[in-house]
Amino acid sequence: MALKTIRARYEGGVLKPLEPLQLQEGEEILIAIILTDEERRRIVERYKGFMGRASKKELDELLLEAELESF
């Protein structure tokens, strides 16, 4: 199983990807809802500056790692 992280928006009872997906029509996938943007902001705010300055990419990678630890 491969893991790909994408952003999506929930509208009208449907999750809508914010980027194209390389999926076949009718293909089933497993979706894990980990954190909302607001939850991510709270985490970043809580630990901001804890280990010095970090880029957005580094913060995104650290958040993803923390989110995946719950599986």
C-alpha positions in Angstrom: 0.0 0.0 0.0 1.4 3.4 -1.0 0.6 6.6 1.0 -0.1 9.9 -0.8 -1.1 13.0 1.1 -3.5 15.4 -0.7 -5.6 18.3 0.4 -9.4 18.1 -0.1 -12.4 20.3 0.7 -15.7 18.9 2.1 -18.6 20.4 0.2 -22.2 19.3 0.0 -21.5 15.9 1.7 -18.6 15.2 -0.7 -14.8 15.3 -0.3 -13.4 17.2 -3.3 -9.6 16.8 -4.0 -7.8 20.1 -4.6 -5.4 18.5 -7.0 -5.8 15.9 -9.8 -5.7 12.3 -8.7 -4.2 9.4 -10.8 -7.1 7.0 -10.2 -9.1 4.7 -12.5 -12.8 5.4 -12.8 -14.6 3.3 -10.1 -11.3 2.6 -8.2 -11.8 2.3 -4.4 -9.3 3.9 -2.1 -8.7 4.2 1.6 -9.0 7.8 3.1 -7.7 8.7 6.5 -8.9 12.1 7.9 -6.1 13.1 10.2 -6.3 16.8 11.1 -8.1 19.9 9.9 -6.2 23.0 9.1 -7.4 24.6 12.3 -6.0 21.6 14.3 -2.7 21.8 12.4 -2.5 25.5 13.2 -3.1 24.9 16.9 -0.3 22.3 16.9 2.1 24.6 15.1 1.3 27.5 17.4 1.9 25.3 20.5 5.3 24.1 19.3 6.4 27.2 17.3 10.0 28.1 18.2 10.4 24.9 20.3 13.3 23.7 18.2 14.3 26.9 16.5 13.3 28.2 13.1 11.8 25.7 10.5 10.6 26.1 7.0 7.0 25.4 6.0 8.2 22.3 4.2 9.9 21.1 7.4 6.8 21.8 9.5 4.6 20.0 7.0 6.8 17.0 7.1 6.9 17.0 10.9 3.1 17.3 11.1 2.6 14.5 8.7 5.0 12.3 10.6 3.2 13.0 13.9 -0.2 12.4 12.2 1.0 9.0 10.8 2.2 7.8 14.2 -1.4 7.4 15.3 -1.9 4.6 12.8 
